[in-house]
Amino acid sequence: MADVAAPPSQLPIERKRRIAYVYYAAIFLEGLILASLGPTLDALADQSGSTTETISILFTANALGFIAGALLAGRVYGRVRGNTILSGAVLAMAACTATIPVLGSVWLLALVFVLIGVSIGLVDVGGNTLLVWLFRRQVPPYMNALHFSFGIGAFLCPLLVDRFAVATGDAATTFWLFAAVMVPVAVWVGRQPDPDAPADANGGEARTVVRRYGAFLGLMAILFFMHVGAEMSFGGWIFSYAEELEIGGQTTARVLNAVFWGGLVVGRLVAIPLSIRFTPRTMLQMDLLAAAAAVGLIALLSDWEPSLWIGTAGFGMAIASVFPTCINYAEERMPISGGVTAVFLIGGSIGSMTLPWIVGQLFDRQGPESLLWVVGGAIAAGLAVFASIRALSTRRGYASQGAL
């Protein structure tokens, strides 16, 4: 009973892990819903009588909602019970998700995806921030495990969509399954104790953090823009890319989509022990270079079909741990609060809104190869931004500082 009275950050590690499972479950659901647009895009276009160019607005709508949710999360986490916010966000996401298969207007679908995005923003900021507060300096392997959970959800999504499409003739009906799973997870989250926020992650300290780390925050947000935008562009459009190139039928294209998310799962699983052995700086360098190599393989050997499968799996594995490693990298150098996490995730959300939309505008006009140019350009820019972040951290002496 002594454990119950202690602040969660001071509990034994086994008790912390039991609390962390609820965050893994919530982020798993986020993976399911964020990966769902790619393999259901054609079904939603048919359902709403839309073109490929028009239906791509759903990526933008979802990302706009995420930005609003992340901004809201930055203000409420640390002021209101974190698990109450997280539980309510999952319930709201379930309610909105359940309506998707019955909406016949692209604009109603866009509105629902905005609302889902708000919920996802609250879930994403909450899961990442509360996990940092729970584990403090022990967080790197648990952060990678959190994003491994996202990868599992994203990997299973296109496979579940394909089975529902075969069974019901309508891929969009998979959203009813996703909504049903969200409800018990929301109840589970609400029953857990709330991680206690560090003193320097709240209140009046926020302005000091912005003044001292403003440039670092801005560059990190740009890095999130590049790598999250690249990840969501690839995951959202690789199905259409394979279908356009006639690499088998729709089932083959969904399997290729699952291969990408499967590579992401494997990459995040491998990253858990690697995060103990290697510094976040080293891991980020390796990940970004490997991602660039994978896209280059697909582009340079476009006439050799195995390069598409190898490059897709390789890109998933390479990009897998960039997100959690960025948070680990920042945690070593500055205080992490809900507001700080929101800045990073808003940068990522703008990328996930902008880059997939750009692919959508170019896809029919310039051909499916536009996917590779957008993703490859984002990764190259990410490498340049990370070099700038390293230089700034060294110049200002951030490397040896941390708040937790």
N, C-alpha and C positions, 0 to 999 in steps of 0.2 A: 504493500500500500504506500510505501514511502515514495515509490516512483511517481505515483499520481500527483503528489503534492509538489514535486520538483518541476521547475520550468522545463519544457520539452527539450531545449538545447542542452540541458544538464543531465538528461536521462541516460541510462546505459545504452550502448550502441544497438543492442538487440531490440530494445523498446523503440528507439528512433526508427529502426528499419520497419517495424510494424506500422508506425504512423506513415512512413514514406510510401507504403503500398497504395494508399488512397491517391497520392499524387501521381503515381505510376498509372493507376487506372484512369484517372481523368485525362492524362496526356495521351494514353492509348486511344481514348475516344476522340481526342483532337486529331490524332493521326488518321483514324477512320474517316472523319468528316472532311478533313482537308484534302485527302487523296481521292475523294469521291467525285470531284468535278471532272477529272480527266476521263475515266471510263464511263461516266454517265452523260457526257456532254452531248453525244449524238441523240441519246434518248430524250434529254431535256429539250434539245432543239426541235425534235419531232413533236414532242408534247406541246410545245409552245408555238409551233409553226415558224421557227426562226432559222436564219442562216448561220453558218459557222462564225462569220464575222460578228453577227449580232449577239449570239449566245455567249461569246467570250466576255461580254459585259459582266457575267456572273463572277469572273475572277476579280474584276475591279470592285464590284459591289461587296464581295466577301472581305476584300482587303480594306475597303473604306470602313466597314463595320468593325474590323479588327482594330483599326487605328482609334476609333472612338472608344472601344472597349479597353484598349491598353491605356489611353489617356485617363479614363475613369478609374482603372485599376491602380494607376500611379497615385491617385488621390485617396483611395479608400483602404488599400492594404496598409496595415499598421495603425489604422484609426478604428476600423471595425473588425470584428472577429474574422480572421482570414478564411477559415473553413466554412463559415456561414456564407460568405461571398462566393466561394468556389462552388459550394453545393447548389446555391441558387442559380449560378451561371450554367451549370450542367443541366439543371431542370429546364431552364429557359431554352437551352440548345435542343433538348429533347422535344419540347413543344413545337418549336419552329421546324425542326427536321421532319416531324411527322406530317407536316402539310405539303411537303415538296411534291409527292406523286400526284396530287390532285389539282395542282395549279396549272392552268392552261395559258397564262400570259407571261411573256418573258419579263415584263415589268413587275408583276407580282413575285415571280421567282427572284428577281433582283432584290426586291424589298426583303424577302425572307432571308436571302443570303447576307444582306446587310445585318439583319438581326442576329443571325447565326454568327457572323463575324464579331459582333459586340460580345457575345457569350464566349467565343474562342479567345478574344483578347483578354477577358477576365480570367479565363482558365489558364492561359499561357503565362501571363504575368504572375498569377497566383502560384501555379505549380513551381515555376522556377525560383521565385522569391522565397516562398515558404520553405522550399527544400534547402536553400542557402542558409536561412535562419535556423533551420533544424540542425544541420550538420556543421555549420561554420567552416573551420579550416579542414575538416574531414570531407568536404563536399565533392571533390573532383570525380571519384569513381561513381558516386551516387548520382551526380549530375549526368554523367554519361549513361547510367542505367535509366534515368528518367527519359532521356531522348531515345534510348533503345526501345522503350515502351511505345513512343510515338512511331518509331519505325515498324514495330510489329503491327500496329493498327493500320499504317499506310500500306504495308505489304499485303495484309489480309484483304484490304478493301477491294482491289480489282478482281481478286479471286471470288469473293462473295458476290460482287456485282455480276460477274459472268454467270455464276450458278443461278442467281435469281433471274437473269435475263433469259437463260435457257429454260428455266422452270415456268416462268410466268409470261415470257414474251415482252417484258418491260423491265429494263435495268433499273428504272427509277424506284421500283417497289422496294429495293434494298434499303432505302432510307427509313422505311418502317421498322426494319430490324434494328438499325442503328439507334433509332429513337427509343425502342423498347429496352435496349441494353443500358442506355444512359440513366434511366430512372433509379435502379438499385444502386448504381455508383454514386448518384447524388445523395442518396440517403446515407450511404457508408461514409462519405466525406464529412457530412454534417455531424456525425457521431464521434469524430476524433478530436483530441485536444489541439489547440492552436499553437504553433511554434511562436516563441517569444521573439520580438524584433530586437536587434541590437540597439543600444542607446543612440549610436551615431547614424542610424538609418531612418530617423524620424525627425519631424518637427523643424526647429530652427536651424538644424545642421544642414538642411537641404541647400540653402542658398550658398553656404560655405563650400559645399561639394561642387556646385555648379561653377563657382568662381575659380576654384582650384583646378578642377578637372574638365572644364568646359570643352577645350580643344580635343582632349582625349575622348570624351563622350561623343563629340561630333564625328570624329574619324571612325570610332567603333560603330556608330549608327550607319555610316556609309558602308562599312564592311558588311554589316548585317544586310543592308540593301542589296549588295552585290551577290552574296552567297545564297541568301534566302530566295531572292528573285531568280537566280539560276536554278536552284533546286526545284522551286514550284513551276517554273517554265518547263523544265525537263519532265518532271512528274506529270504535269498537266497536259503536255502536248505530245509525249512520246507515243501514246496510243494513236493519235491522229497521224503522226509522222509515219508509223509503221503501216497504217491503213492506206495512206496516200501512196506509199511505195509498193503496196500490194504484197507485203510480207505475210502471206497466208490470209486468213479471214479475221473477223473481229475477235474470235477467241484467241488466236495467235497474238494479236495486238494487245489484248488484255494480259496475256501471259508475259509479254515483253514489258508491259507496264509494271506487272508484279515483280519481274526480275529486277527492275530499277529499285523498287521499294525493298525487295529482298536483299539486294546489295547494301542498301542503307541499314537494314537490320543487322546484317553480318558486320558491317563496318562499326556500328555502335556497340555491338557485343565485344568485338576485338578492342575497341577503344577503352573499355572499362579497365582491363589490366594495364594497357599501354599508358593510361593517364596517371598511373602510379609510378611508372618507370621514366616517362618522358615529361619534360616541362610543356605547359600549354603552348609556348612559343614554338618549340620544335614540332609539336603535333600539327599546329596550324600551317607551318611551312610545308610539311610533308603532304598534308591533305590538299591544299590548294594546288600544289604542283602536280599531284596525282590526278586531280580533277581535270586540270588543263590537258594532261596527257590522254585521258580517256576520251574527251571531246575531240581532240586532235585525231585519235585513232579512227573514230567514226567518220570524221570529215575527210580524212586523207584516203581511207580505204572504203569509200562509200559503195563501190561495186562488189565488195566482198561481204556477203551477208553475215558471216560469223563476227565480223568487226562490230556490227551493230549490237549483237548480243553481248560480246565481251566488253565493248565500250559502255553499254548501258549498265551492266553489273558493276564495272569498274568505277563509273561515275557515281553510282549510288554508294559504293563503299568509301570512295574518297571524300564525298561531300558529307558523309554521315556524321562525323564528329566535329565538324566545323562550328556548328551552333553551340553545343555545350562547351566546347573548348574556348570559344570566344568569351563565354560567361566566366569560365575558370580563369582565363587570362586577365579579365577585368577585375575579378575578385581579389587577385593577388596585388592589385595596384590601387584600388579605391574602395570606399564603402559601397555595398550593394543594398539598395532599398527598392521598394516597389516602383518609385519614380525612375530610378536609374534603369531597372529592368525594362520599364515601359519605354524609355528612350531607345534602347537597343531593339526592342520588338517592334516599335513603330517604324524604325528604319527598315527592318526586315519586311514589315507589312507593306510599306510603300514599294519595296522591291517586288514583293509577290503580287502587288496590284499592277505595277507598271510593266515589268518585263513580260509576263504572260500575255498582257494586253497587246504589247508591241508584236509579239510572235503572232497573235491572232490577226493583227492588221496586215502582216506581211505574208502569212501562210498561203493564202489563196493567190495573192498577187505575185510574190517572188518565189514561191515553191516551198516545200517542207524543209529545205536546207536552211531556211531563215532561222529555224529553231537552233541549229548548231552555231550560227553566227552570233545570235543574241546571247546564248549561254556561254560560249567561248569568250566573247568580249567581256561579259560580266566577271568571269573568273580571272581573266587577265587584269582587269581593273582592280579586283579584290587583292591580287598579289601586290599591286602598286600601292594600294591604300595600307595594307599591312606593313609594308616597308616604312611608310610614313609614320605609322603608329609606333613601331619599334624605335625609330629615331627620336620621336617625341618623348617616349617613355624613358629612354636613356638620358636625353638632355635635361629632363625635369626631375629625374631621380624617382620615378614611380615604381621601379622594379622591386624595390625592397620594402614597399609600404603596403599595408593592408589594414582593413578596419576590423576584421573579425578574429 
